[in-house]
Amino acid sequence: MNIGIIGTGNIGGTLARKLTAAGHQVRVANSKGKEDVAKLAKQMGATAADVQDAVNQVDAIILAIPLPAMQQLPAGLFDAVAPGVPIIDTSNYYPGMRDVRIADIDDGMPESIWVSQQIGRPVIKAFNNALAYTLANLGRPTGAQGRLAIAVAGDDDQCKQVAMNLVDEVGFDPVDAGSLMESWRQQPSTPAYCCDWDAGETRAALAAAVKGEAEQKRDQMPAAFAKLGASPAHEAVVAMNRKINAPHLAT
């Protein structure tokens, strides 16, 4: 497949490396332009592109940029993208820590519904509920015992299946998380968020989410991270997430 990735941070960069290794033709772009991303793209085996080239004539698009940056994408960026091409949103909303407040989301709109409105296209929500370390280091082959899972939500079954296939290819069990309206169940500080669950545990975590509970937990996270110190081990972060996000599921 030809895949365009906008964003070259921890998530976008990791996905570019893994999808290139899986045999896909990957173009990467960021907000600073083609020249800025050229060296990194070469290291990945990907092709450097500007933002427009990253979405032209591709089979899938991954948006791996901070959620507010969706508003900064060029107007009409996706106008020529065929309806059957999935646009995968990996973003999360962190008000007060990184992001400015967004009233619609604060009032209960699922984050990826808001993203869809900003870009004028429906999206698939995926790769947002795994830590960068998890995505980079903990993938396993299909069928491996203890394989971790990633939730995938969206309204177009064909586009969702493409995203689920990509999740599988980078080493994780894809779990169908329902419609885009239900994607709040995998947002920050829900039971399914960044807890390194397997597929069965992820399904249970998605089902256990209670509307409106996650926001209060999310706002506790800066203080909780501060207690872990400057460079916490991955296991400590996961344990903290399980304790805060899913105390009734944590073991």
Steps between C-alpha positions, in 0.01 A plus 500: 500500500593863455464668838535868586588599856473860619701539818845365584495494880502187715183352354535611138869411488446157654215420263708612203783267599274204566287539190806545279646185652173322422550577130280806454600807302489775761515877454561716805437870547495755777408864538854620426515370144664236288860604561457484877378141491742373234769364733251322724316354202826356365571334834157338490517388140204729433458785252508862613200703390324824563156478656313509169717233339451278805128466427505484119419163343548295815305204636497618862582817692616521861472826693755481782494863614372668818125536497490883480736488201214354296378857464835601348487253210463669159144571393375246250785261572280194460275622219661271242525199730261223393218420747628145551842612626505475881627801692626367831503738796751413774457818705402555863376808686712622793357834614710686753803278431562560130180614331281807516147441617252395231145577609326234288718222641467636853123485447519129416566474127725199427844622402503332159156638415655843554796402281263390224331839513832684476625313194163455331535123473402202715790337681589170659628520858800270556849486654401757763461262796854360498805661655782591262726246673235232458458572132874505437608201707219266601349386171486124441414274206140415425378227732776544757398431858453818703487723196386850592205670333412836347144631472360612164179702468323635194186504289622367165552124523739486206716782630491353848619166367796663328596663829458171685724327248769763559471451876558129448797562272681713756464229764173543689155341512243743357184531708187643340396779735176586320391822335687828501239635741607222738869587466486689832544153652869502393581863583751602769440357849232255396557137610625408150755781483872418510473205738664232282197271492459197274197471272265350758604752762461785250144395417419487871662839553305661215177361641587622850543865398253739661414821318641804676734319741824525302533877497552526876753218494680656203545824687672311785768368268759782524521454878508121464784516249691739723500239773665249263806720451678632194551177304253236620525144374234391256369245749451774759300712254277207408445413866404860572262510203333179610462626856347832394318412178374153580529417872223239477680320213860531624658195656 
